[in-house]
Amino acid sequence: IILMNKFDFNNRTAVITGGGQGFGLDIAKRFLNSGAKVIIWDIDEELLKSAAKEVNHSNLSYNVIDVSNYLQIEKTVSEITTQNKIDILINNAGINMVSPINEIDEKYLDEIYKVNLRGPIIMTKEISKIMIKKRRGKIINISSIFGTVGKSGRSLYSSTKFGLVG
């Protein structure tokens, strides 16, 4: 039997980026089980629909969001906060690629920085404004072991995660 700490997130709302699958969806499930209202964000609408169907919880909703799109984030945060507060932000969205540094495609270079580093900065900028006004809130950035140590073939990914840790 695995015992897990039970947290009380009643009357709290969490936004989780990269929430359509994997770690982000698992975080969403734990928050829901602890009483939170959860809004998962992902760029892939099919993943979000599938996640919502799998979880099937009245306190779960989703938005199709590109975390590197400042105007989209600003608009969606404004829409959410007309009806809900945002108490918790989990910056989880991220992309990865394994490639030697001398073979990295420039298009991918821009994309990984936009999602893994620029996205959390934009999210934190927008949502922290709300939290500062309320004088309450939590922001958690999900990094990686590769944000503290490098590994062959992962220099680009590691640099974004090092930046996030910073």
C-alpha positions in Angstrom: 0.0 0.0 0.0 1.3 3.4 -1.0 0.3 6.2 1.3 0.3 9.7 -0.1 0.0 12.9 1.8 -3.4 14.4 1.5 -3.4 18.2 0.8 -6.4 20.5 1.3 -6.8 22.5 -1.9 -10.5 23.2 -1.4 -11.5 26.6 -2.7 -8.2 26.8 -4.7 -7.8 27.0 -8.4 -4.7 25.6 -10.2 -3.5 26.2 -13.7 -1.2 23.5 -15.0 0.6 23.9 -18.3 1.4 20.8 -20.3 -1.6 19.2 -18.5 -2.9 17.1 -21.4 -0.7 14.1 -20.6 2.1 12.7 -18.5 3.4 14.5 -15.4 1.1 17.5 -15.9 -2.0 15.3 -16.0 -0.8 13.3 -13.0 -0.4 16.6 -11.1 -3.9 17.6 -12.1 -5.3 14.4 -10.8 -3.6 14.9 -7.4 -4.9 18.4 -7.2 -8.4 17.3 -8.0 -8.3 14.6 -5.4 -7.3 17.3 -2.9 -10.3 19.4 -3.7 -8.9 21.9 -6.1 -10.5 23.3 -9.2 -8.0 22.5 -12.0 -7.5 24.1 -15.4 -5.1 22.2 -17.7 -3.5 24.0 -20.6 -1.9 22.3 -23.6 -1.3 23.2 -27.2 -2.9 19.8 -28.3 -6.7 20.0 -28.2 -7.1 16.2 -28.8 -4.8 15.5 -25.8 -6.9 17.8 -23.6 -10.2 16.2 -24.7 -8.8 12.8 -24.0 -7.5 13.9 -20.6 -10.8 15.4 -19.7 -12.7 12.3 -20.7 -10.2 10.0 -18.8 -10.4 12.1 -15.6 -14.1 12.8 -15.9 -14.2 15.3 -13.0 -16.5 18.3 -12.6 -13.7 20.5 -11.3 -11.5 19.9 -14.3 -11.5 22.2 -17.3 -9.1 23.0 -20.1 -7.8 25.6 -22.5 -6.0 25.1 -25.7 -2.9 27.4 -25.2 0.4 28.0 -26.8 2.5 28.9 -23.7 4.8 31.0 -25.8 2.0 33.2 -27.1 1.8 36.2 -24.8 -1.4 37.6 -26.2 -3.2 34.3 -25.9 -2.1 33.8 -22.3 -3.0 37.4 -21.4 -6.5 37.0 -22.9 -7.1 33.6 -21.3 -5.9 34.6 -17.8 -8.2 37.7 -18.0 -11.1 35.4 -19.0 -10.4 33.0 -16.2 -10.1 35.6 -13.6 -13.5 37.1 -14.4 -15.1 34.0 -12.9 -12.3 32.4 -10.8 -9.2 33.2 -8.9 -5.8 31.6 -9.8 -4.1 30.4 -6.6 -1.5 28.0 -8.1 0.5 27.9 -11.3 2.4 24.8 -12.3 4.7 25.6 -15.2 5.1 22.1 -16.6 4.9 22.4 -20.4 8.1 21.5 -22.1 9.6 19.9 -25.2 12.8 17.9 -25.7 15.1 16.8 -28.4 18.2 14.7 -28.3 20.8 15.9 -30.8 24.4 16.8 -31.0 24.7 20.6 -30.8 26.2 20.9 -34.2 23.2 19.2 -35.8 20.4 21.3 -34.1 17.9 22.8 -36.5 17.6 26.6 -36.0 13.8 26.4 -36.1 13.8 23.9 -33.3 16.3 26.0 -31.3 13.7 28.9 -31.3 10.8 26.5 -30.5 12.4 24.9 -27.4 13.4 28.2 -26.0 9.9 29.6 -26.6 8.2 26.7 -24.8 10.6 25.7 -22.1 11.9 29.1 -21.0 9.9 32.0 -22.5 6.6 30.3 -21.7 7.1 29.9 -18.0 8.4 33.5 -17.8 5.3 34.8 -19.6 3.0 32.7 -17.4 4.7 33.8 -14.2 4.6 37.4 -15.3 0.8 37.4 -16.0 -0.3 35.2 -13.1 2.0 36.7 -10.5 0.2 40.1 -11.1 -3.0 38.5 -9.8 -1.2 36.7 -6.9 0.5 39.9 -5.8 -2.8 41.8 -5.7 -4.3 39.0 -3.6 -1.1 38.7 -1.5 -1.3 35.0 -2.0 -0.3 32.3 -4.5 2.2 29.6 -5.4 4.2 29.2 -8.6 6.0 26.0 -9.3 8.4 25.5 -12.2 8.9 22.0 -13.3 12.5 21.5 -14.4 14.6 18.4 -14.9 17.7 16.7 -13.7 19.1 18.1 -16.9 18.6 21.5 -15.4 21.3 20.8 -12.9 23.7 18.5 -14.9 24.4 18.3 -18.6 24.3 15.2 -20.8 25.6 14.5 -24.3 23.0 15.2 -26.9 20.8 17.3 -24.5 22.7 20.6 -24.4 19.8 22.6 -25.9 17.2 21.0 -23.5 19.6 21.4 -20.6 20.2 25.0 -21.3 16.5 25.8 -21.1 16.1 23.8 -17.9 19.1 25.5 -16.4 17.5 28.8 -17.3 14.2 27.8 -15.6 16.1 26.8 -12.5 17.7 30.2 -12.5 
